[in-house]
């Protein structure tokens, strides 16, 4: 799954809201962790995922325990 926010809608916390909704649903269905892949040059997206609790596991992967 990819989450893409059009340029004119970025920096309005839409992506953060989408990710939080996905995390809540993952908890509801019993997922224990989520790993995401974000290109290393995409610092803005990496920063957003870190802000909601993900931890960096390597240059392009982040993980959250649910």
Secondary structure, DSSP 4 states (H G I P E B T S, - for coil): ------GGGTTSSHHHHHHHHHHHHHHHTT--EEEEE--TT-HHHHHHHHHTT-EEEETTEEEEE-
